[in-house]
Amino acid sequence: MEFKKTALSLPEGIIPEGVTSLKHAMFIGRDDLQSVTLPYGLQTIGVAAFKDCKSLVTVKIPDTVTSIEDFAFAGCQKLKTLVIPKGVIHIGDGAFSDCTSLKSISIPDTVTSLGASAFLCCSELSRITLGKRLRKINAHTVSGCEKLESITVPEGVTDICKKAFYGCKNLKNVTLPDSLRTVEEMAFAHCPVAEIPELG
């Protein structure tokens, strides 16, 4: 999928109040953005809105946001500080993939949909807390998160999809819920985690 850059100039990356949706690829590749404060009232961060903003370090997201779309912050290699607020329901495919400076993340309990590859190759990610309303851990959700050492999959999750934790080279401690029914192929491949118990 290709995304075109949109030439916009907003001082310090501050979006004006009254905006409810950031459109497709709105700030893609803007290397001048270091911090972004999104306004109260914003509801949707669109597809690839901040993709490949390689200087972006901090983002402040208001609790009015309900959807962070596919690849919204993918490739933001310096992004260190991020709080996903309560109120977010949907996090799209690859939304934070290749955010190689992101160290920890907490998915709020309001999130019901966490897309495939959402945190793919976040190589510094050592801690992730999954929300209690998730029912599926999608393919490649945290594949390649080499510093992740432990994970608790919350009660209510029924499926862990293919390669969900693939290549998490330090993942040794996994807590699985009683609700789990399916663990797909290679879900924990190339992880030092102990054998996954038999299901059902």
FENTA-V801323 format. One record per residue. N is the residue number from 0. RES is the residue in one small letter. PHI is phi in degrees with one decimal (none if undefined). OMEGA is omega in whole degrees, -180 to 180 (* if undefined). D_CENTER is the distance of its C-alpha to the mean C-alpha in Angstrom with 2 decimals. Layout:
n = {N & N}
res = {RES & RES}
phi = {PHI & PHI}
omega = {OMEGA & OMEGA}
d_center = {D_CENTER & D_CENTER}
This chain:
n = {0 & 1 & 2 & 3 & 4 & 5 & 6 & 7 & 8 & 9 & 10 & 11 & 12 & 13 & 14 & 15 & 16 & 17 & 18 & 19 & 20 & 21 & 22 & 23 & 24 & 25 & 26 & 27 & 28 & 29 & 30 & 31 & 32 & 33 & 34 & 35 & 36 & 37 & 38 & 39 & 40 & 41 & 42 & 43 & 44 & 45 & 46 & 47 & 48 & 49 & 50 & 51 & 52 & 53 & 54 & 55 & 56 & 57 & 58 & 59 & 60 & 61 & 62 & 63 & 64 & 65 & 66 & 67 & 68 & 69 & 70 & 71 & 72 & 73 & 74 & 75 & 76 & 77 & 78 & 79 & 80 & 81 & 82 & 83 & 84 & 85 & 86 & 87 & 88 & 89 & 90 & 91 & 92 & 93 & 94 & 95 & 96 & 97 & 98 & 99 & 100 & 101 & 102 & 103 & 104 & 105 & 106 & 107 & 108 & 109 & 110 & 111 & 112 & 113 & 114 & 115 & 116 & 117 & 118 & 119 & 120 & 121 & 122 & 123 & 124 & 125 & 126 & 127 & 128 & 129 & 130 & 131 & 132 & 133 & 134 & 135 & 136 & 137 & 138 & 139 & 140 & 141 & 142 & 143 & 144 & 145 & 146 & 147 & 148 & 149 & 150 & 151 & 152 & 153 & 154 & 155 & 156 & 157 & 158 & 159 & 160 & 161 & 162 & 163 & 164 & 165 & 166 & 167 & 168 & 169 & 170 & 171 & 172 & 173 & 174 & 175 & 176 & 177 & 178 & 179 & 180 & 181 & 182 & 183 & 184 & 185 & 186 & 187 & 188 & 189 & 190 & 191 & 192 & 193 & 194 & 195 & 196 & 197 & 198 & 199}
res = {m & e & f & k & k & t & a & l & s & l & p & e & g & i & i & p & e & g & v & t & s & l & k & h & a & m & f & i & g & r & d & d & l & q & s & v & t & l & p & y & g & l & q & t & i & g & v & a & a & f & k & d & c & k & s & l & v & t & v & k & i & p & d & t & v & t & s & i & e & d & f & a & f & a & g & c & q & k & l & k & t & l & v & i & p & k & g & v & i & h & i & g & d & g & a & f & s & d & c & t & s & l & k & s & i & s & i & p & d & t & v & t & s & l & g & a & s & a & f & l & c & c & s & e & l & s & r & i & t & l & g & k & r & l & r & k & i & n & a & h & t & v & s & g & c & e & k & l & e & s & i & t & v & p & e & g & v & t & d & i & c & k & k & a & f & y & g & c & k & n & l & k & n & v & t & l & p & d & s & l & r & t & v & e & e & m & a & f & a & h & c & p & v & a & e & i & p & e & l & g}
phi = {none & -106.5 & -125.4 & -93.3 & -75.4 & -115.9 & -81.5 & -133.6 & -131.0 & -122.0 & -53.0 & 59.0 & 70.5 & -86.7 & -87.3 & -67.4 & -65.1 & 102.6 & -77.7 & -106.7 & -147.4 & -94.8 & -78.3 & -49.0 & 57.9 & -60.0 & -122.2 & -54.7 & 72.3 & -78.9 & -71.8 & -83.0 & -80.2 & -111.4 & -144.7 & -134.7 & -112.9 & -89.8 & -79.4 & -61.1 & 109.3 & -64.3 & -114.5 & -130.9 & -100.7 & -72.5 & -55.2 & 57.9 & -56.1 & -122.0 & -57.5 & 61.0 & -84.7 & -74.1 & -103.1 & -70.9 & -106.8 & -132.7 & -134.7 & -109.5 & -108.2 & -75.9 & -79.0 & -85.5 & -71.8 & -112.0 & -139.3 & -112.3 & -80.9 & -51.4 & 59.2 & -55.1 & -123.5 & -59.7 & 75.9 & -82.6 & -70.4 & -104.9 & -65.9 & -113.8 & -113.7 & -154.8 & -117.9 & -85.6 & -77.0 & -62.8 & 120.6 & -67.4 & -107.0 & -126.0 & -121.5 & -80.0 & -59.0 & 62.0 & -56.9 & -124.6 & -64.9 & 61.0 & -87.4 & -78.8 & -107.8 & -71.2 & -101.0 & -150.9 & -153.0 & -123.7 & -89.7 & -67.6 & -69.0 & -75.8 & -74.0 & -108.6 & -134.4 & -118.2 & -69.6 & -60.1 & 60.1 & -55.7 & -124.8 & -57.1 & 59.4 & -83.7 & -67.5 & -97.2 & -69.8 & -111.1 & -147.3 & -140.3 & -110.0 & -93.9 & -71.2 & -79.4 & -100.2 & -70.5 & -118.2 & -146.0 & -102.2 & -74.7 & -57.0 & 60.9 & -50.8 & -128.0 & -55.6 & 76.6 & -85.6 & -69.5 & -97.4 & -71.2 & -106.3 & -148.6 & -150.5 & -113.4 & -85.9 & -71.5 & -59.4 & 111.8 & -70.3 & -108.6 & -135.2 & -115.1 & -85.0 & -54.7 & 59.5 & -55.8 & -118.8 & -56.1 & 75.7 & -82.3 & -66.9 & -114.1 & -76.3 & -111.2 & -117.9 & -128.0 & -108.3 & -108.5 & -85.1 & -65.2 & -74.8 & -65.7 & -119.5 & -136.6 & -120.9 & -80.1 & -58.0 & 60.2 & -57.7 & -120.2 & -64.9 & 60.5 & -122.5 & -81.9 & -63.9 & -63.4 & -56.6 & -71.6 & -64.9 & -64.4 & -97.1 & 90.2}
omega = {180 & 180 & 178 & 178 & 176 & -176 & 178 & 178 & 176 & -175 & 176 & 176 & -179 & -178 & -178 & 177 & -178 & 177 & 180 & -178 & 171 & -171 & 180 & 173 & -171 & -179 & -174 & 175 & -180 & -176 & -180 & -178 & 177 & 176 & -178 & 173 & -179 & -170 & 173 & -177 & 176 & -178 & -174 & 170 & -166 & -179 & 176 & -175 & 180 & -178 & 176 & 169 & -165 & 177 & -176 & -176 & -177 & 176 & 175 & -177 & -179 & -177 & 173 & -179 & 178 & -175 & 172 & -168 & -177 & 173 & -174 & -179 & -178 & 176 & 174 & -165 & 179 & -177 & -177 & -172 & -179 & 172 & 174 & -172 & 170 & -175 & 175 & -179 & -173 & 171 & -170 & 179 & 175 & -172 & -179 & -179 & 179 & 169 & -165 & 176 & -177 & -173 & 180 & 180 & 176 & 178 & -177 & -177 & 177 & -176 & 177 & -177 & 178 & -170 & 175 & 176 & -175 & -180 & 180 & 174 & 169 & -164 & 179 & -176 & -178 & -178 & 174 & 176 & -178 & -178 & -173 & -180 & 176 & 177 & -178 & 170 & -171 & -178 & 174 & -176 & 179 & 177 & 176 & 175 & -166 & -179 & 179 & -175 & -179 & 178 & 172 & 177 & -171 & 175 & -177 & 177 & -179 & -174 & 169 & -170 & -174 & 175 & -178 & -178 & -176 & 173 & 173 & -165 & 179 & -178 & -176 & -174 & 179 & 175 & -177 & -178 & 175 & -178 & -174 & -179 & -175 & 169 & -173 & -174 & 175 & -179 & -180 & 180 & -180 & 172 & 178 & -178 & 177 & -178 & 178 & -179 & 179 & -177 & 175 & *}
d_center = {18.87 & 20.30 & 19.46 & 22.24 & 22.19 & 23.47 & 25.78 & 25.27 & 26.45 & 25.22 & 26.31 & 23.66 & 20.96 & 21.92 & 21.66 & 24.80 & 25.05 & 25.69 & 22.84 & 20.94 & 18.81 & 17.56 & 18.67 & 17.59 & 17.23 & 18.85 & 18.24 & 17.24 & 18.62 & 20.01 & 20.72 & 22.64 & 19.79 & 19.20 & 18.15 & 17.29 & 18.38 & 17.57 & 20.49 & 21.10 & 21.49 & 18.59 & 17.03 & 14.91 & 12.84 & 13.96 & 13.15 & 12.79 & 14.03 & 13.27 & 12.71 & 14.63 & 15.65 & 16.50 & 18.18 & 15.64 & 15.46 & 14.74 & 13.43 & 14.93 & 13.63 & 16.44 & 16.51 & 17.87 & 14.60 & 13.94 & 11.73 & 8.89 & 10.03 & 9.53 & 8.97 & 9.23 & 8.44 & 8.77 & 11.50 & 11.68 & 13.31 & 14.71 & 11.96 & 12.79 & 12.83 & 10.27 & 10.90 & 9.20 & 12.65 & 14.47 & 15.17 & 11.81 & 12.43 & 10.22 & 6.63 & 7.74 & 8.12 & 6.76 & 5.08 & 4.19 & 6.68 & 9.76 & 8.95 & 11.85 & 12.90 & 10.04 & 11.91 & 10.55 & 8.10 & 9.44 & 8.40 & 11.64 & 14.21 & 14.31 & 11.26 & 13.05 & 10.88 & 7.56 & 7.92 & 9.16 & 7.78 & 4.08 & 4.51 & 8.07 & 10.62 & 9.15 & 12.80 & 13.31 & 10.78 & 13.49 & 12.34 & 9.78 & 11.23 & 10.62 & 12.18 & 15.68 & 15.63 & 13.50 & 16.04 & 14.35 & 11.97 & 11.58 & 12.70 & 11.10 & 7.96 & 8.53 & 11.60 & 13.17 & 11.79 & 15.45 & 15.75 & 14.24 & 17.51 & 17.05 & 15.03 & 16.31 & 15.58 & 16.75 & 19.94 & 19.71 & 17.46 & 19.89 & 18.21 & 16.27 & 16.06 & 17.23 & 15.84 & 12.88 & 13.63 & 15.81 & 16.91 & 15.67 & 19.09 & 19.43 & 18.09 & 21.36 & 20.83 & 19.29 & 20.27 & 20.41 & 21.49 & 24.82 & 23.27 & 21.83 & 23.88 & 22.32 & 20.79 & 20.72 & 22.00 & 20.57 & 17.75 & 18.66 & 20.55 & 21.14 & 20.18 & 23.07 & 22.35 & 25.55 & 26.47 & 24.57 & 27.18 & 28.83 & 27.43 & 29.50}
